[in-house]
Amino acid sequence: MGGFIGWAVLVIFWRSMWNENKMIDLKTKKIIVTGGNGFLGKRVVKFLLKRGVSSENIFVPEHKDYDLEKEEEIKKMFIDFPANIVIHLAATVGGIGYNLDNPGSLFYNNALMGIQLMEQARLHNIEKFVVLGTVCAYPKNALIPFKEEDFWNGYPAEVTAPYGFAKKMLLVQSQAYRKQYGFNSIFLIPVNLYGPGDNFDPQSSHVVAALIKKIIDAKNEDNDEEAVWGSGTASREFLYIDDCAKAIVLATERYDGNGPVNLGSGKETTIKELANQIKEIVEFKGNLVWDVSKPDGQPRRCLDVSMAEREFDFKAETSLEEGLNKTIRWYLENK
């Protein structure tokens, strides 16, 4: 037994030494963050600054100057700012309702932008390309918790499949480019994100922001009840926005693997549990009524997050209760 423990410790030591040796010193790099003015992008930029990257070495392309769905404007961006690293966060996104109404544009816009951006990054000799995928790309009935090796074992939930496949194709491109060109591209899969500064527009918001707005509005209007989409039995996993930003930067520094990596908290919560937590925090006294004529989306979502901890030392720090309190406080102060 003692020999086995000693061998295990040695393996962990050499893995740690390997990870240290392959780390990128971001302070010496010029970094493009697409979507850097967005909900997640602002946090990633902030975390890069905390890691010692100077503001002069971080470039956030604005849509009015660089439309990333147009090849010529992507080329112009790389000429104007000759970067070493690209962190690709820009995306067209929305909740279940938005996915139902816009499947074509969600597929086309996200696939076109990502495919062209990665190709131009290769042609402009970018050292590392970081792709943010989506948990929507996992098979609809994947075993819980979702493991990276199960990513291709089935078709995604139909409602969000177009968006999920647009992102999934970037993993195919990433792996193909690594094999043919030696292009260093990594693929990260975050769960549902939430936090202060989220999108609270009911036409395009995700579940946490949508429920916060809906329940606070119901309270302010003194409603006796409030209708909520679905049965409430579907489950999701939620990752606080600051934790996700930290994970992305750590992966940029330390991860060089060919396969996807899950980013999450590892904790599963039903939509009904989530709604009741929000109801309790905001002190809404009415009843929540579940509209089962509306879709639930994927039945369950919960990730195996062990690879992120193993490969680049990431573990979520913010509990759902703490994150919801911060998000609700921000919304009440800024709505």
Sine and cosine of phi, psi and omega as CSV:
sin_phi,cos_phi,sin_psi,cos_psi,sin_omega,cos_omega
0.00,0.00,-0.68,0.73,0.00,-1.00
-0.87,0.50,-0.63,0.78,0.02,-1.00
-0.91,0.42,-0.63,0.78,0.01,-1.00
-0.90,0.43,-0.71,0.71,0.01,-1.00
-0.88,0.47,-0.66,0.75,0.02,-1.00
-0.89,0.46,-0.64,0.76,0.02,-1.00
-0.91,0.41,-0.66,0.75,0.01,-1.00
-0.89,0.46,-0.68,0.73,0.03,-1.00
-0.88,0.47,-0.64,0.77,0.00,-1.00
-0.90,0.43,-0.66,0.75,0.03,-1.00
-0.88,0.48,-0.72,0.70,0.01,-1.00
-0.88,0.47,-0.64,0.77,0.01,-1.00
-0.89,0.46,-0.73,0.69,-0.04,-1.00
-0.94,0.35,-0.56,0.83,0.09,-1.00
-0.89,0.46,-0.68,0.73,0.03,-1.00
-0.88,0.47,-0.68,0.73,0.00,-1.00
-0.90,0.43,-0.63,0.78,0.02,-1.00
-0.90,0.44,-0.71,0.71,0.01,-1.00
-0.89,0.46,-0.63,0.78,0.03,-1.00
-0.90,0.43,-0.65,0.76,-0.06,-1.00
-0.93,0.36,-0.51,0.86,-0.05,-1.00
-1.00,-0.05,0.02,1.00,-0.01,-1.00
-0.90,0.44,0.63,-0.78,0.10,-0.99
-1.00,-0.06,0.75,-0.67,0.10,-0.99
-0.99,0.11,0.99,-0.16,-0.10,-1.00
-0.90,0.43,-0.39,0.92,-0.02,-1.00
-0.90,0.44,-0.33,0.94,-0.02,-1.00
-0.99,-0.14,0.08,1.00,-0.14,-0.99
-0.92,-0.40,0.44,-0.90,0.15,-0.99
-0.98,-0.19,0.78,-0.63,-0.22,-0.97
-0.81,-0.59,0.78,-0.62,0.16,-0.99
-0.99,-0.12,0.77,-0.63,0.08,-1.00
-0.89,-0.45,0.98,-0.18,0.07,-1.00
-0.95,0.31,0.61,-0.79,-0.09,-1.00
0.95,0.31,0.34,0.94,-0.09,-1.00
-0.94,0.35,-0.18,0.98,0.09,-1.00
-0.99,-0.15,0.08,1.00,-0.04,-1.00
-1.00,0.01,-0.07,-1.00,-0.04,-1.00
-0.80,0.60,-0.80,0.60,0.02,-1.00
-0.99,0.15,-0.65,0.76,-0.09,-1.00
-0.85,0.53,-0.65,0.76,0.02,-1.00
-0.87,0.50,-0.61,0.79,0.01,-1.00
-0.94,0.35,-0.63,0.78,0.02,-1.00
-0.90,0.44,-0.71,0.71,0.04,-1.00
-0.86,0.51,-0.70,0.71,0.01,-1.00
-0.87,0.49,-0.66,0.75,-0.02,-1.00
-0.95,0.32,-0.57,0.82,0.09,-1.00
-0.87,0.49,-0.67,0.75,0.03,-1.00
-0.89,0.45,-0.63,0.77,0.04,-1.00
-0.90,0.43,-0.49,0.87,0.01,-1.00
-0.99,0.15,0.00,1.00,0.09,-1.00
0.98,-0.18,0.08,1.00,0.06,-1.00
-0.97,0.25,0.74,-0.67,-0.01,-1.00
-0.97,0.25,0.48,-0.88,-0.02,-1.00
-0.88,0.47,-0.48,0.88,0.02,-1.00
-0.92,0.39,-0.37,0.93,-0.03,-1.00
-0.99,-0.13,0.12,0.99,0.05,-1.00
-0.90,-0.44,0.81,-0.58,-0.01,-1.00
-0.86,-0.50,0.81,-0.58,0.03,-1.00
-0.92,-0.39,0.97,-0.25,-0.01,-1.00
-0.94,0.34,0.73,-0.68,0.06,-1.00
-0.99,-0.13,0.58,-0.82,-0.11,-0.99
-0.86,0.51,-0.56,0.83,-0.02,-1.00
-0.92,0.39,-0.39,0.92,0.00,-1.00
-0.98,-0.18,-0.54,0.84,-0.07,-1.00
-0.63,-0.78,0.98,-0.20,0.09,-1.00
-0.99,0.13,0.96,-0.29,-0.14,-0.99
-0.97,0.25,0.05,1.00,0.16,-0.99
-1.00,-0.04,-0.02,1.00,-0.01,-1.00
-0.90,-0.44,0.84,-0.54,-0.10,-0.99
-0.84,0.55,-0.69,0.72,-0.06,-1.00
-0.90,0.44,-0.56,0.83,0.00,-1.00
-0.97,0.22,-0.48,0.88,0.13,-0.99
-0.92,0.40,-0.70,0.72,0.05,-1.00
-0.85,0.53,-0.69,0.72,0.01,-1.00
-0.87,0.49,-0.64,0.77,0.01,-1.00
-0.87,0.49,-0.70,0.71,-0.02,-1.00
-0.94,0.34,-0.46,0.89,0.09,-1.00
-0.96,0.28,-0.70,0.72,-0.02,-1.00
-0.92,0.38,-0.54,0.84,-0.01,-1.00
-0.69,-0.73,1.00,0.00,-0.02,-1.00
-0.94,0.33,1.00,-0.10,-0.13,-0.99
-1.00,-0.02,0.25,-0.97,0.15,-0.99
-0.98,-0.19,-0.52,0.86,-0.11,-0.99
-0.73,-0.69,0.63,-0.78,0.15,-0.99
-0.86,-0.50,0.80,-0.60,0.15,-0.99
-0.94,-0.34,0.95,-0.31,-0.14,-0.99
-1.00,-0.09,0.98,-0.20,-0.01,-1.00
-0.93,-0.37,-0.30,0.95,-0.06,-1.00
-0.88,0.48,0.69,-0.73,-0.01,-1.00
-0.27,-0.96,0.42,-0.91,0.22,-0.98
-1.00,-0.09,0.87,-0.49,-0.12,-0.99
-0.67,-0.74,0.20,-0.98,0.07,-1.00
-0.01,-1.00,0.11,-0.99,0.01,-1.00
-0.98,0.18,-0.23,-0.97,-0.08,-1.00
-0.86,0.51,-0.71,0.70,0.00,-1.00
-0.86,0.50,-0.69,0.73,0.01,-1.00
-0.90,0.43,-0.64,0.77,0.04,-1.00
-0.91,0.42,-0.61,0.79,0.03,-1.00
-0.90,0.44,-0.61,0.79,-0.09,-1.00
-1.00,0.07,-0.38,0.93,-0.17,-0.99
-0.74,-0.68,0.69,0.72,-0.07,-1.00
-0.89,0.45,-0.61,0.79,-0.05,-1.00
-0.92,0.38,-0.76,0.65,-0.03,-1.00
-0.93,0.36,-0.55,0.84,0.05,-1.00
-0.89,0.46,-0.67,0.74,0.04,-1.00
-0.92,0.39,-0.81,0.59,-0.14,-0.99
-0.89,0.45,-0.77,0.63,-0.09,-1.00
-0.89,0.46,-0.70,0.71,-0.04,-1.00
-0.95,0.31,-0.64,0.77,0.02,-1.00
-0.92,0.39,-0.73,0.68,-0.04,-1.00
-0.87,0.50,-0.74,0.67,-0.03,-1.00
-0.87,0.49,-0.76,0.65,-0.07,-1.00
-0.92,0.39,-0.68,0.73,-0.04,-1.00
-0.90,0.43,-0.72,0.70,-0.01,-1.00
-0.93,0.38,-0.62,0.79,-0.02,-1.00
-0.91,0.42,-0.68,0.74,0.00,-1.00
-0.92,0.39,-0.63,0.77,0.03,-1.00
-0.89,0.46,-0.70,0.72,0.02,-1.00
-0.93,0.36,-0.54,0.84,0.09,-1.00
-0.89,0.46,-0.66,0.75,0.06,-1.00
-0.89,0.46,-0.73,0.69,-0.04,-1.00
-0.92,0.40,-0.42,0.91,0.01,-1.00
-0.99,-0.17,0.31,0.95,0.15,-0.99
0.86,0.51,0.64,0.77,0.09,-1.00
-0.91,0.41,0.71,-0.71,-0.07,-1.00
-0.96,0.28,-0.58,0.82,-0.04,-1.00
-0.49,-0.87,0.71,-0.71,-0.02,-1.00
-0.84,-0.54,0.86,-0.52,-0.06,-1.00
-0.95,-0.30,0.87,-0.50,-0.01,-1.00
-0.96,-0.27,0.75,-0.67,0.13,-0.99
-0.99,-0.14,0.91,-0.42,0.02,-1.00
-1.00,0.03,-0.52,-0.85,-0.02,-1.00
-0.45,-0.90,0.58,-0.81,0.07,-1.00
-0.91,0.41,-0.33,0.94,0.05,-1.00
-0.88,0.47,-0.29,0.96,-0.03,-1.00
-0.99,0.14,-0.22,0.98,0.04,-1.00
-0.93,0.37,0.48,-0.88,0.07,-1.00
-0.83,0.56,0.56,-0.83,-0.05,-1.00
-0.83,0.56,-0.67,0.75,-0.07,-1.00
-0.92,-0.38,0.60,0.80,0.04,-1.00
-0.88,0.47,0.54,-0.84,0.04,-1.00
-0.90,0.44,0.59,-0.80,0.02,-1.00
-1.00,-0.07,0.73,-0.69,-0.07,1.00
-0.98,0.20,0.44,-0.90,0.01,-1.00
-0.91,0.42,0.81,-0.58,0.07,-1.00
-0.95,-0.30,0.54,-0.84,-0.06,-1.00
-0.83,0.56,-0.55,0.83,-0.03,-1.00
-0.95,0.32,-0.19,0.98,0.02,-1.00
-0.99,-0.11,0.15,0.99,-0.15,-0.99
-0.86,0.51,-0.50,0.86,-0.07,-1.00
-0.96,-0.27,0.15,0.99,-0.13,-0.99
-1.00,0.02,0.76,0.65,0.04,-1.00
0.59,-0.81,0.11,-0.99,-0.05,-1.00
-1.00,-0.02,0.64,-0.77,0.01,-1.00
-0.91,0.41,0.20,-0.98,0.11,-0.99
-0.83,0.56,0.73,-0.69,-0.17,-0.99
-0.85,0.52,-0.62,0.79,-0.08,-1.00
-0.88,0.48,-0.66,0.75,-0.08,-1.00
-0.96,-0.30,0.14,0.99,-0.05,-1.00
-0.86,0.51,-0.68,0.73,-0.01,-1.00
-0.84,0.54,-0.71,0.70,0.05,-1.00
-0.91,0.41,-0.68,0.73,0.00,-1.00
-0.87,0.49,-0.67,0.74,0.00,-1.00
-0.94,0.33,-0.56,0.83,0.06,-1.00
-0.85,0.53,-0.68,0.73,0.02,-1.00
-0.96,0.28,-0.59,0.81,-0.04,-1.00
-0.90,0.44,-0.56,0.83,0.02,-1.00
-0.90,0.44,-0.43,0.90,0.04,-1.00
-0.95,0.30,-0.45,0.89,0.13,-0.99
-0.93,0.36,-0.68,0.74,0.06,-1.00
-0.85,0.53,-0.74,0.68,0.00,-1.00
-0.89,0.47,-0.69,0.72,0.00,-1.00
-0.85,0.52,-0.72,0.69,-0.03,-1.00
-0.94,0.33,-0.60,0.80,0.03,-1.00
-0.91,0.41,-0.66,0.75,0.00,-1.00
-0.93,0.36,-0.58,0.81,0.06,-1.00
-0.89,0.45,-0.68,0.74,-0.05,-1.00
-0.93,0.35,-0.70,0.71,-0.08,-1.00
-0.99,0.11,-0.64,0.77,-0.15,-0.99
-0.92,-0.39,-0.11,0.99,-0.10,-1.00
0.94,0.33,0.42,0.91,-0.07,-1.00
-0.98,0.22,0.79,-0.61,-0.07,-1.00
-1.00,0.04,0.99,-0.12,0.01,-1.00
-0.77,-0.63,0.70,-0.72,0.03,-1.00
-0.86,-0.50,0.39,-0.92,-0.13,-0.99
-0.77,-0.64,0.87,-0.50,-0.06,-1.00
-0.91,-0.41,0.62,-0.78,-0.06,-1.00
-0.87,-0.49,0.99,-0.13,0.04,-1.00
-1.00,0.10,0.47,-0.88,0.16,-0.99
-0.99,0.13,-0.20,-0.98,0.01,-1.00
-0.87,0.49,0.80,-0.60,-0.03,-1.00
-0.98,-0.17,0.47,-0.88,0.04,-1.00
-0.39,-0.92,0.26,-0.97,0.06,-1.00
0.49,-0.87,0.04,-1.00,0.05,-1.00
-0.83,0.56,0.66,-0.75,-0.01,-1.00
1.00,0.04,0.08,1.00,0.01,-1.00
-0.90,0.44,0.21,-0.98,0.05,-1.00
-1.00,0.09,0.89,-0.45,-0.04,-1.00
-0.97,-0.26,0.22,0.97,0.06,-1.00
-0.93,0.36,0.87,-0.49,-0.07,-1.00
-0.89,0.46,-0.32,0.95,0.01,-1.00
-0.98,0.21,-0.38,0.92,-0.12,-0.99
-0.66,-0.75,0.03,1.00,-0.08,-1.00
-0.97,0.24,0.36,-0.93,0.10,-1.00
-1.00,0.04,0.01,-1.00,-0.28,-0.96
-0.89,0.45,-0.69,0.73,-0.06,-1.00
-0.90,0.43,-0.78,0.62,-0.01,-1.00
-0.89,0.46,-0.65,0.76,-0.01,-1.00
-0.89,0.46,-0.69,0.72,0.00,-1.00
-0.93,0.35,-0.63,0.78,0.03,-1.00
-0.86,0.51,-0.76,0.65,-0.01,-1.00
-0.89,0.46,-0.71,0.70,-0.06,-1.00
-0.87,0.49,-0.72,0.70,-0.08,-1.00
-0.96,0.27,-0.61,0.79,0.06,-1.00
-0.91,0.40,-0.66,0.75,0.06,-1.00
-0.87,0.49,-0.67,0.74,0.00,-1.00
-0.89,0.46,-0.64,0.77,0.04,-1.00
-0.90,0.43,-0.72,0.69,-0.04,-1.00
-0.91,0.42,-0.46,0.89,0.00,-1.00
-1.00,-0.04,0.08,1.00,0.00,-1.00
0.82,0.57,0.65,0.76,0.02,-1.00
-0.96,0.30,0.60,-0.80,0.08,-1.00
-0.98,0.21,-0.44,0.90,0.02,-1.00
-0.49,-0.87,0.32,-0.95,0.02,-1.00
-0.63,-0.78,0.76,-0.65,0.00,-1.00
-0.99,0.16,0.67,-0.74,0.02,-1.00
-0.81,-0.59,0.65,-0.76,-0.03,-1.00
-0.89,0.46,0.63,-0.77,0.18,-0.98
1.00,0.08,-0.16,-0.99,-0.03,-1.00
-1.00,-0.02,-0.30,0.95,-0.07,-1.00
1.00,0.07,-0.13,0.99,-0.06,-1.00
-1.00,0.08,-0.33,0.94,0.05,-1.00
-0.89,0.46,0.54,-0.84,-0.01,-1.00
-0.91,-0.42,0.44,-0.90,0.08,-1.00
-0.64,-0.77,0.28,-0.96,0.14,-0.99
-0.89,-0.45,0.65,-0.76,-0.10,-1.00
-0.85,-0.53,0.66,-0.75,0.00,-1.00
-0.83,-0.56,0.82,-0.57,0.01,-1.00
-0.90,0.44,0.65,-0.76,-0.18,-0.98
-0.85,0.53,-0.64,0.77,-0.01,-1.00
-0.92,0.39,-0.58,0.81,0.05,-1.00
-0.90,0.43,-0.65,0.76,0.01,-1.00
-0.90,0.43,-0.67,0.74,0.01,-1.00
-0.87,0.50,-0.68,0.74,0.04,-1.00
-0.88,0.47,-0.68,0.73,-0.01,-1.00
-0.87,0.49,-0.67,0.74,-0.03,-1.00
-0.89,0.45,-0.68,0.73,-0.01,-1.00
-0.93,0.36,-0.66,0.75,0.05,-1.00
-0.88,0.48,-0.66,0.75,0.03,-1.00
-0.91,0.41,-0.61,0.79,0.04,-1.00
-0.87,0.49,-0.64,0.77,0.01,-1.00
-0.95,0.32,-0.65,0.76,-0.34,-0.94
-0.84,-0.54,-0.26,0.97,-0.12,-0.99
-0.96,-0.28,0.75,-0.66,0.02,-1.00
-0.76,-0.65,0.35,0.94,-0.10,-1.00
-0.98,0.22,0.31,-0.95,-0.03,-1.00
-0.99,0.15,-0.46,0.89,-0.11,-0.99
-1.00,-0.08,0.24,-0.97,0.02,-1.00
-0.95,0.32,0.36,-0.93,0.05,-1.00
-0.73,-0.68,0.78,-0.63,0.03,-1.00
-0.96,0.27,0.63,-0.78,0.13,-0.99
-0.84,-0.54,0.91,-0.42,-0.01,-1.00
-0.25,-0.97,-0.12,-0.99,0.02,-1.00
-0.99,-0.11,-0.33,0.94,-0.05,-1.00
0.98,0.19,0.21,0.98,-0.05,-1.00
-0.87,-0.49,0.80,-0.60,-0.06,-1.00
-0.99,-0.10,0.70,-0.71,-0.02,-1.00
-0.69,-0.73,0.75,-0.66,0.07,-1.00
-0.96,0.27,0.40,-0.92,0.03,-1.00
-0.89,0.46,-0.57,0.82,0.03,-1.00
-0.91,0.41,-0.68,0.73,0.05,-1.00
-0.89,0.46,-0.67,0.74,0.02,-1.00
-0.88,0.48,-0.75,0.66,-0.02,-1.00
-0.87,0.49,-0.65,0.76,0.00,-1.00
-0.93,0.37,-0.57,0.82,0.09,-1.00
-0.89,0.46,-0.71,0.70,0.01,-1.00
-0.90,0.43,-0.70,0.72,0.03,-1.00
-0.83,0.56,-0.69,0.73,-0.01,-1.00
-0.92,0.39,-0.69,0.73,-0.04,-1.00
-0.90,0.44,-0.68,0.73,-0.06,-1.00
-1.00,0.06,-0.08,1.00,0.05,-1.00
0.88,0.47,0.72,0.70,0.13,-0.99
-0.99,0.13,0.82,-0.57,-0.11,-0.99
-1.00,-0.05,-0.16,0.99,-0.02,-1.00
-0.98,0.21,-0.04,-1.00,0.00,-1.00
-0.99,-0.16,0.56,-0.83,0.13,-0.99
-1.00,-0.10,0.81,-0.58,-0.03,-1.00
-0.93,-0.36,0.81,-0.59,-0.12,-0.99
-1.00,-0.04,0.85,-0.53,-0.04,-1.00
-1.00,-0.02,1.00,-0.05,-0.11,-0.99
-0.96,0.29,-0.10,1.00,0.10,-1.00
-0.97,0.26,-0.25,0.97,0.02,-1.00
-1.00,-0.08,0.49,-0.87,-0.09,-1.00
-0.96,0.30,0.53,-0.85,0.10,-1.00
-1.00,0.07,-0.38,0.92,-0.18,-0.98
0.98,0.21,-0.44,-0.90,-0.03,-1.00
-0.86,0.50,0.70,-0.71,-0.09,-1.00
-0.87,0.49,-0.69,0.72,-0.03,-1.00
-0.60,-0.80,0.54,-0.84,0.14,-0.99
-0.61,-0.79,0.83,-0.56,0.13,-0.99
-0.33,-0.94,0.74,-0.67,-0.14,-0.99
-0.98,-0.19,0.52,-0.85,0.30,-0.95
-0.99,0.14,0.91,-0.41,-0.11,-0.99
-0.96,-0.28,0.28,0.96,-0.08,-1.00
-0.93,0.36,-0.52,0.86,-0.03,-1.00
-0.91,0.42,-0.65,0.76,0.00,-1.00
-0.89,0.47,-0.65,0.76,0.02,-1.00
-0.93,0.38,-0.63,0.78,-0.04,-1.00
-0.94,0.33,-0.67,0.74,-0.14,-0.99
-1.00,0.08,-0.59,0.81,-0.02,-1.00
-0.60,-0.80,0.45,0.90,0.22,-0.98
0.89,0.45,0.55,0.84,0.01,-1.00
-0.98,-0.18,0.73,-0.68,0.13,-0.99
-0.58,-0.81,0.78,-0.63,-0.03,-1.00
-0.88,0.48,0.63,-0.78,-0.08,-1.00
-0.93,-0.36,-0.35,0.94,-0.14,-0.99
-0.99,-0.16,0.86,-0.51,0.04,-1.00
-0.94,0.33,0.35,-0.94,0.02,-1.00
-0.88,0.48,-0.66,0.75,0.01,-1.00
-0.87,0.49,-0.73,0.69,0.01,-1.00
-0.90,0.44,-0.70,0.72,-0.02,-1.00
-0.90,0.43,-0.66,0.76,0.03,-1.00
-0.90,0.44,-0.67,0.74,0.02,-1.00
-0.87,0.49,-0.68,0.73,0.02,-1.00
-0.91,0.42,-0.66,0.75,-0.04,-1.00
-0.93,0.37,-0.70,0.71,0.00,-1.00
-0.91,0.42,-0.67,0.75,0.04,-1.00
-0.87,0.50,-0.69,0.72,0.01,-1.00
-0.89,0.46,-0.70,0.72,-0.03,-1.00
-0.88,0.48,-0.71,0.70,-0.02,-1.00
-0.90,0.44,-0.52,0.85,0.00,-1.00
-0.99,0.13,-0.37,0.93,-0.15,-0.99
-0.85,-0.52,-0.07,1.00,-0.13,-0.99
-0.90,0.44,0.00,0.00,0.00,0.00
